[in-house]
Structures are given as C-alpha cells and as structure tokens.
Amino acid sequence: MLSETWPPGYCQNNRCDLTKPKLSKFSIHGLWPQQNTRPTVDPSPCQTTKLPKNNLDWPSLTYTGNRAFWQAEWDKHGSCSLLKPIEYFTLTIDLYHRANIKEILRKKGIISHVGDVKRYTKKEIEGRYRVAS
C-alpha cells in the first residue's frame, strides 16, 4: 500500500520543521507491504540497507531529516517487502508519480483544480467521492 501525507494537515497536528519549504502537494510517507492473510499487519525489521539519494517527493516533515525517515521506513516496511532496497525505493517513487492524488481528486470533482489548497474535512471528501463514484 502506498501511503502518502498531506503536509499542511500533518503539520497542523504534529511538530514540523518550519525551515523546510511549505509543500502544497501530497508527499510520500512510505510503501507498506501487505500480507494476503492479514493486510493490516505491521511488519517488523528484517534487514538494514543504504538509502537512495535525496528525493523531494519523499521529505521528512519533522526534524529527523530525510535519511533518518527513509531508514525508518525501510526498517519498518521495506525490509520485509522481498524487494532489494533500490527496488523498494524506486517502486515507491514510481507509484507516487503514477498515482497523482490531487489529479485523481480533481477528476472526481472533489477539488476544483490541481492547485487547489482549500481545506476540506474528511467528511466533505468522503461525501464528494461517493457522489463522484
């Protein structure tokens, strides 16, 4: 499962590094492997690895920094994905670019345009999604 974060919403409820540029697009949180028999299982670390070069689509929103965030995502999720580290990170970034959430929301009529930064409640999005589906 590709997990993405809406930075303005995340930073409203969490302590964020305000020295980083404000993002008005969804960012990658991680790619979380799912087991067919127990899709909500949270895999434990299986192995460690070296991380990819900096990628602005997958920023740490906190003060831990990108490398620490990526390492935590690999340790918790990627190491159990049966993929090599480079495959895991490459697949995650590829899925992120293929699943442009703001464009999907625009096509469903949930937001008016891709640059829309209006605040929507979960209930509004769910209601608009049901009507558009």
ChimeraX attribute file (.defattr): number of C-alpha atoms within 10 A of each C-alpha:
attribute: neighborCount
match mode: 1-to-1
recipient: residues
	/A:1	11
	/A:2	15
	/A:3	13
	/A:4	16
	/A:5	16
	/A:6	14
	/A:7	20
	/A:8	18
	/A:9	10
	/A:10	13
	/A:11	15
	/A:12	9
	/A:13	8
	/A:14	12
	/A:15	11
	/A:16	17
	/A:17	15
	/A:18	11
	/A:19	7
	/A:20	12
	/A:21	8
	/A:22	12
	/A:23	14
	/A:24	14
	/A:25	19
	/A:26	18
	/A:27	21
	/A:28	23
	/A:29	21
	/A:30	25
	/A:31	22
	/A:32	23
	/A:33	20
	/A:34	16
	/A:35	12
	/A:36	8
	/A:37	7
	/A:38	8
	/A:39	11
	/A:40	11
	/A:41	12
	/A:42	14
	/A:43	17
	/A:44	12
	/A:45	15
	/A:46	14
	/A:47	12
	/A:48	14
	/A:49	13
	/A:50	11
	/A:51	15
	/A:52	13
	/A:53	8
	/A:54	11
	/A:55	10
	/A:56	11
	/A:57	15
	/A:58	21
	/A:59	20
	/A:60	21
	/A:61	25
	/A:62	16
	/A:63	14
	/A:64	11
	/A:65	12
	/A:66	19
	/A:67	16
	/A:68	13
	/A:69	19
	/A:70	22
	/A:71	18
	/A:72	15
	/A:73	18
	/A:74	26
	/A:75	18
	/A:76	21
	/A:77	21
	/A:78	30
	/A:79	22
	/A:80	19
	/A:81	19
	/A:82	11
	/A:83	12
	/A:84	13
	/A:85	19
	/A:86	13
	/A:87	13
	/A:88	20
	/A:89	21
	/A:90	13
	/A:91	15
	/A:92	22
	/A:93	20
	/A:94	11
	/A:95	15
	/A:96	22
	/A:97	12
	/A:98	9
	/A:99	12
	/A:100	13
	/A:101	16
	/A:102	20
	/A:103	16
	/A:104	13
	/A:105	18
	/A:106	15
	/A:107	14
	/A:108	16
	/A:109	16
	/A:110	21
	/A:111	20
	/A:112	15
	/A:113	13
	/A:114	16
	/A:115	12
	/A:116	12
	/A:117	13
	/A:118	7
	/A:119	10
	/A:120	11
	/A:121	8
	/A:122	9
	/A:123	9
	/A:124	12
	/A:125	15
	/A:126	13
	/A:127	12
	/A:128	16
	/A:129	14
	/A:130	11
	/A:131	11
	/A:132	12
	/A:133	7
